[in-house]
Amino acid sequence: MFELTNIRRTYRVGDEPVHALDGVDLTIRASEFIAVIGTSGSGKSTLMHVLGFMDKPTSGSMYFEHQDVSSIDGGERARLRSSRIGFVFQSFNLLPRLSVLANVQLPLTYNRERFDDPKELALSALQRVGMDHRADHTPNQLSGGERQRVAIARALINQPRLILADEPTGNLDTKNRGRIMELFASLLDEGITLALVTHDDEVARYAKRRIRMQDGRIVEDTSR
């Protein structure tokens, strides 16, 4: 799915260069479940942004589904984001005044493809995460675990090949954390590739492959 070679992402802080990614080599295969772990400032979130086409590498080569995406423009990155990738965040990012159903439908607004029945697609996505009975509620009527399930439904509605999750259980208690991770694991049976960023080793244990980052580099890559 992804092949990254010598990827660097450099920022400027005053006159000093900061290497958020410093020569990353990484291959991600379809249907893998990967946890990217590391301390704050290790580069794990920058790697997630690069994989999600939210940021562009400063240098290096990057292939996505055999297509060279190293230097594609902003429009093409936006197309790939909206059609091939789903995102899940720690803070859920649900709009409080919209219903659960309307929140899940939002990504269709930014997708160039036309859908015959967006409402039916949203209900189907909610059903996959066990939240279709809450379709008419608003996010503030839901628990944290329920909000995250709605956020996962929203990530699924475009039928993505890859889901990127940034600290998806950070705001959840232990019980809901386990439920969300089991839900993520079940998506692998549908051919979805999952990569999550976490500082929590307990969460990382759900993944089949763990990548540890430090100072913008991959220092450990283990599978089980």
Stockholm file with secondary structure:
# STOCKHOLM 1.0

chainA/1-224         MFELTNIRRTYRVGDEPVHALDGVDLTIRASEFIAVIGTSGSGKSTLMHVLGFMDKPTSGSMYFEHQDVSSIDGGERARLRSSRIGFVFQSFNLLPRLSVLANVQLPLTYNRERFDDPKELALSALQRVGMDHRADHTPNQLSGGERQRVAIARALINQPRLILADEPTGNLDTKNRGRIMELFASLLDEGITLALVTHDDEVARYAKRRIRMQDGRIVEDTSR
#=GR chainA/1-224 SS CEEEEEEEEEEEETTEEEEEEEEEEEEECTTCEEEEECCTTSSHHHHHHHHTTSSCCSEEEEEETTEECTTCCHHHHHHHHHHHEEEEETTCCCCTTSCHHHHHHHHHHTCSSCCSCHHHHHHHHHHHTTCGGGTTSCGGGSCHHHHHHHHHHHHHTTCCSEEEEESTTTTSCHHHHHHHHHHHHHHGGGTCEEEEEESCHHHHTTSSEEEEEETTEEEEEEEC
#=GC SS_cons         CEEEEEEEEEEEETTEEEEEEEEEEEEECTTCEEEEECCTTSSHHHHHHHHTTSSCCSEEEEEETTEECTTCCHHHHHHHHHHHEEEEETTCCCCTTSCHHHHHHHHHHTCSSCCSCHHHHHHHHHHHTTCGGGTTSCGGGSCHHHHHHHHHHHHHTTCCSEEEEESTTTTSCHHHHHHHHHHHHHHGGGTCEEEEEESCHHHHTTSSEEEEEETTEEEEEEEC
//
